[in-house]
């Protein structure tokens, strides 16, 4: 029963976050599942987009985070096979 309550609370919390465009570090950790220490490591290395309007507090724009999370896509086997077939077909036509 207690686990179900936590799941409902987590669900409601994530639904609330979906409506926000600007997130603080705690909200971003909930949204992404990152630990707070990992998030601060990313900001320290400037590997994740963030805003620091007054020098100490940091904020994140959800749309930028979504783009950042989806970069460096790894192709599936079927995508690679399709590309190789297309490449071979165009190479044969050039000969």
N, C-alpha and C positions, 0 to 999 in steps of 0.2 A: 504494500500500500504506500509506504513512504517513497519508494522508488518511482511509483506512478505519479505522485505529487510533484517530485522533482522534475520529472519529464514534462509535466504540464506547465510548471513554472518556467522551465527552460524554453519550451515552445512559445509561451506568451512573451517572454523576454526577447526571443529572436524575432517574433512578429513585430514587436515594438521597434526593434532596430531596423527592420526593413523600411520603415517610414522615415527614418532619419537620414539626412545626407551627411552631416558632420558628426563624427564619432570621437569620443575620448579613448584613451588607451584601454580602459576596462571594458568598454563596449566593443572595441575592436577585437579584444581577446575573446569575448563571447561570440562575436560574429565569425571569426576565423578559426577559433580553437587553438590559437597560439598561446603559449605561456607569456606572462608579462615580461619575464627576463629575456625571452627570445625576441619579443617585440622591441624592447629597448635596444637589444643588440643590433637589430635591423636598422633602427633609426640612427644609432651611433655610427654605423657603417654607411649610412645614407643609401641603403639598398631598397628602402620603401618610401613612397611619397608621403610627406607629412608637412604640417604647418606649425609654426612656432611664433604666434603673434606677439607675445610679450617676453620672450626669452626663456621661460621655464615650462609653461604648459604646452603640451603638444596635442594636435588634433589631426584627424584624418578625414579625407573626403571619400565617402563610400564608393562612388563611381570610379575614382582613381584606383582605389584598392582592388576593386573587381577587375579592372584592366590589368593591374599588376599581378594579381593572382593567376590570370589566364595567359600570361606571356610564356614563351618558351614551350609551346605545345609540342607534345611528342606524338608523332603520327602512328596510327594503328597499322597492323600488318596489311590489312586490306587497302589502306590508302597508299602504302609503299608499293604494293603489288600493282595497283592501278597506275601509279606514276611510272613504274618501270615498264609496264606494257605500253603506255602512251609514248614513252621515250623510244622504245624499240620500234614502234610503229612509225614514228616520225623519222627515225634514223634510216629505216628501210626505204621510205619514200624519197629520201634525199639521194640515194645511190643510183 
